């Protein structure tokens, strides 16, 4: 039955996150479905290795998303 549901539901898109230190410099990147646990993680539009150990540009950040239920969400017809 789970297989049938998977045919008609959207897969959550991978999101990109950057770990910032106290000075706002990028220390790590992560791509996952849910925000990482811990402080310092911010969601970004894309991962650029040139940002590593440098301040993250303000334009790189994603505006906060409203929380949605992880339950099955059917595709629009």
Beta strands, then each sheet from edge to edge (+ up, - down):
strand 1: 15-20
strand 2: 26-32
strand 3: 41-44
sheet 1: 2+ 1- 3+
end
